[in-house]
């Protein structure tokens, strides 16, 4: 518990130092917009966008994996049902 507290305080201190050292205002041009913001705010916004994109991609990957497992289970169940089904009688040849 104490380790987590110390780690959290250290990360918070580093974040504050980052903000204090990057207070220069920069101009951001994107498509038709011109924005003026501090460099630290811009970097935090880009980091947040990266976290959101990563979360969405991970969610999609988990969804695809569950769908693949479910379809494999259905295929296995159909195979087992077919395997256990008695064969029709053969006609004389």
Secondary structure as UniProt FT lines:
FT   HELIX           2..21
FT   STRAND          25..30
FT   TURN            31..32
FT   STRAND          33..38
FT   HELIX           39..84
//
